[in-house]
Amino acid sequence: MEERRFAALDLRKQGLSQAEVGGRLKVAQQTVSRWARQARQQGRKSLRKAGRAGRKPLLNEQQLQSLEKLLWEGPERLGYETPLWTCARVAHLIEKQFGVSYHPAHVWKVLRQLGWSCQRPVGRALERNEAAIAEWKKATWPALKKKPKKKAEPSF
């Protein structure tokens, strides 16, 4: 967008009309007019990009790196019984370590920023017999599986 604004000023200096500039840059004629007026009143620098939108992050880069190291240590370090990070637990960790309060529902954005994803542990029975399961899938399952019926010969 910044390049487009400066291109519009350059085209106007070459003598093109606002309509011609707008057509070339695929913006409305009124937009070209507004950019030209802004540059005239506040200077060319006023057309530079404004910077990041929205609120600044509560945790800086160094704190995010520290958070990731703490996450790798596991939730048992905080006294939780299971080795499973939940958003509520991560929010508690952030508040305890950095004094920054996050709503548990927002913590997933921080985790995704760190490259973490939502995963659930696989629940498996302790009595599970992998060899018996593999044999059943190989021998019994194909016999039980429904097979498509053969189509009848077309009648002419």
C-alpha positions in Angstrom: 0.0 0.0 0.0 2.8 2.4 0.8 4.4 1.8 -2.6 1.0 2.5 -4.2 0.7 5.8 -2.4 4.1 7.0 -3.5 3.5 5.8 -7.0 0.3 7.9 -7.1 2.3 11.0 -6.1 4.9 10.3 -8.8 2.3 9.8 -11.5 0.5 13.1 -10.4 3.9 14.9 -10.7 4.1 13.6 -14.3 0.9 15.4 -15.1 -1.6 12.5 -15.1 -5.1 13.3 -13.8 -6.5 11.8 -10.6 -8.8 9.5 -12.7 -5.9 8.2 -14.8 -3.7 7.6 -11.7 -6.6 5.8 -10.0 -7.2 3.7 -13.0 -3.5 2.6 -13.3 -3.2 1.8 -9.6 -6.7 0.4 -9.3 -7.9 2.8 -6.5 -10.7 5.3 -6.4 -10.1 8.8 -7.8 -11.1 10.2 -4.3 -8.3 8.1 -2.7 -5.7 9.6 -5.0 -7.1 13.1 -4.1 -6.9 12.3 -0.4 -3.3 11.0 -0.7 -2.2 14.1 -2.7 -3.9 16.5 -0.2 -2.2 14.6 2.7 1.2 14.9 1.1 0.7 18.6 0.4 -0.4 19.4 4.0 1.8 17.0 6.0 4.6 16.0 3.7 5.5 12.8 1.8 6.5 11.1 5.1 2.9 11.1 6.2 2.1 8.5 3.5 4.5 5.9 5.0 3.0 2.9 6.5 1.6 3.4 10.0 3.3 0.4 11.7 1.6 -2.5 13.4 -2.1 -2.4 14.1 -3.6 -3.4 17.3 -2.4 -3.7 20.9 1.2 -4.4 21.6 2.0 -8.0 22.8 2.1 -8.4 26.6 5.2 -10.7 26.4 8.4 -9.7 24.6 10.6 -12.0 22.6 12.8 -12.8 25.5 9.9 -13.7 27.7 8.4 -15.9 25.0 11.7 -17.8 24.7 11.7 -18.3 28.5 8.1 -19.4 28.4 9.0 -22.1 25.8 11.8 -23.4 27.9 9.4 -23.6 30.9 6.8 -25.4 28.8 9.4 -28.1 27.8 10.1 -28.7 31.5 6.5 -30.0 31.8 3.5 -29.1 34.0 4.7 -31.4 36.8 7.2 -28.6 37.6 4.2 -26.4 38.7 2.8 -29.2 40.8 0.2 -30.6 38.4 -0.3 -34.4 38.5 -0.5 -35.1 34.8 2.0 -34.2 32.1 -0.6 -32.3 30.0 -0.5 -28.6 29.3 -3.9 -27.0 29.2 -4.6 -23.3 28.4 -5.5 -22.7 32.0 -2.2 -24.2 33.2 -0.2 -22.2 30.7 -2.1 -19.0 31.7 -1.2 -19.8 35.3 2.5 -20.4 34.4 2.6 -17.0 32.5 1.1 -15.1 35.4 3.4 -16.8 38.0 6.6 -16.3 36.0 6.0 -13.0 34.2 3.3 -11.3 36.1 1.2 -11.0 33.0 -2.5 -12.1 33.1 -3.9 -13.9 30.1 -7.4 -15.3 29.8 -7.1 -19.1 29.3 -9.0 -18.9 26.1 -6.4 -16.5 24.7 -3.4 -18.6 25.6 -3.7 -20.7 22.5 -2.6 -17.7 20.4 0.6 -17.4 22.4 1.2 -21.1 22.0 0.6 -21.0 18.2 3.1 -18.0 18.1 5.6 -20.4 19.6 4.8 -23.1 17.1 3.0 -25.3 19.5 -0.2 -27.1 18.4 -3.2 -28.6 20.2 -2.6 -32.3 20.8 -4.3 -34.8 23.0 -2.6 -37.8 24.6 -3.5 -41.2 23.1 -5.6 -43.1 25.6 -4.7 -46.8 25.4 -5.5 -49.7 27.7 -2.6 -51.1 29.6 -3.8 -54.6 28.7 -3.6 -53.8 25.0 -2.0 -56.6 22.9 -0.5 -55.1 19.8 0.3 -58.4 18.2 -3.2 -59.8 18.6 -4.6 -56.5 17.1 -2.3 -56.7 14.1 -3.3 -60.3 13.5 -7.0 -59.5 13.8 -6.7 -56.6 11.3 -4.8 -58.9 8.9 -6.9 -62.0 9.1 -10.4 -61.4 10.6 -11.2 -57.9 9.5 -10.9 -58.5 5.7 -13.4 -61.4 6.0 -15.9 -59.2 7.9 -15.6 -56.2 5.7 -18.5 -55.6 3.3 -17.5 -56.0 -0.3 -19.3 -54.1 -3.1 -21.9 -56.3 -5.0 -21.1 -57.2 -8.5 -23.2 -55.3 -11.0 -25.6 -57.3 -13.2 -25.0 -57.5 -16.9 -26.7 -54.6 -18.7 -29.9 -55.7 -20.5 -30.4 -54.5 -24.0 
